Amino acid sequence: MPFVITSPCVADYSCVEVCPAGAISPTPDDRAFDSADQLYIDPTRCIDCEACVEACPVGAIFDSRRVPERWKDAIRQNAQYFEGLRHV
């Protein structure tokens, strides 16, 4: 199961730097990065390595099967973010 980033995310991109699959966006090179409220993990690219979990300074990243109830909508939001990019 892929990991997801939830709303406590502060978009500091430490998780982007450690992701070996390049599954986290927007990256600092993306135009959308400066205006991003949070980052997202592409569920089709995530390889479940957990590197992002350790790198997150605010504990905002969870295995999609273990997302706290109050942030369950993050699973859908992460997937939708990338669906929108694939259709551009």
C-alpha positions in Angstrom: 0.0 0.0 0.0 1.3 3.5 -0.8 2.0 6.2 1.8 0.0 9.4 1.9 0.7 12.9 3.1 -1.9 14.4 5.4 -2.8 18.0 6.3 -0.1 18.6 9.0 2.3 18.8 6.0 4.4 22.0 6.1 5.8 21.4 2.5 9.4 21.7 3.5 10.4 19.1 0.9 12.6 17.0 3.1 10.5 14.0 2.0 11.1 14.9 -1.6 14.8 14.8 -1.2 14.8 11.2 0.2 12.2 9.6 -2.1 14.0 7.2 -4.4 10.9 6.8 -6.6 10.3 10.5 -7.3 6.8 9.9 -6.1 6.3 13.2 -4.1 5.1 16.4 -5.7 5.3 19.3 -6.2 9.1 19.3 -6.1 11.1 22.5 -5.6 11.6 22.7 -9.4 7.8 22.8 -10.1 6.1 26.1 -10.5 3.4 25.0 -8.1 5.9 24.4 -5.3 5.9 28.0 -3.9 2.2 28.1 -3.6 1.7 24.5 -2.3 -0.1 24.1 1.0 1.2 20.6 1.2 2.9 17.9 -0.8 1.4 14.7 -2.2 2.5 11.1 -2.9 1.7 9.5 -6.2 0.1 6.1 -5.2 1.2 4.6 -8.6 4.9 5.5 -8.0 5.2 5.0 -4.3 7.4 1.9 -3.6 6.6 1.7 0.2 10.2 2.2 1.3 9.1 4.5 4.2 12.0 6.9 3.7 9.6 9.8 3.6 8.1 8.9 6.9 11.4 9.3 8.7 12.2 12.5 6.9 8.9 14.3 7.6 9.5 16.8 10.4 5.9 16.9 11.5 4.8 13.3 11.2 2.3 13.9 8.4 3.1 10.8 6.4 1.3 7.5 6.9 0.8 4.1 5.4 -2.5 4.4 3.6 -3.9 1.6 5.8 -3.0 3.5 9.0 -4.1 7.0 8.3 -5.8 8.5 11.4 -9.5 8.8 11.0 -9.5 12.6 11.0 -7.1 12.6 7.9 -8.7 9.7 5.9 -9.7 12.1 3.1 -5.9 12.6 2.4 -5.9 9.2 0.7 -8.4 10.5 -2.0 -6.7 13.9 -2.1 -3.2 12.4 -2.8 -4.6 10.3 -5.7 -6.7 13.1 -7.1 -3.7 15.5 -7.2 -1.9 13.1 -9.6 -5.0 12.3 -11.6 -5.2 15.9 -12.4 -1.6 16.1 -13.5 -2.0 13.0 -15.8 -4.9 14.6 -17.7 -3.1 17.9 -18.4 
